[in-house]
Amino acid sequence: MPLDPWRPGGAAISGEVKKVDEGAGKITLKHGPAKSLGMDEPMTMVYRVKDPALLKLVKVGDKVTFEAEEASAGYTVTKIDKAK
């Protein structure tokens, strides 16, 4: 399902997959500013994923767009899609 950057509450972030850790349910993403998360600078971060099946959709080196939310346990990717 493609991301809709105009959907209220969700802002797609562009990035690149640096590492996928299916065992831990985490993904490392290098991305530009993520205004929806209060990040004004580009950075590389490790994110948890809401659904481990999301990790099967991408591989290291893929350009992606994703949505994430801040939770008590850290930042969590809620949607991810390969960039067109």
Beta strands, then each sheet from edge to edge (+ up, - down):
strand 1: 13-21
strand 2: 26-31
strand 3: 43-49
strand 4: 63-71
strand 5: 74-82
sheet 1: 1+ 2- 3+ 5+ 4- 1+
end
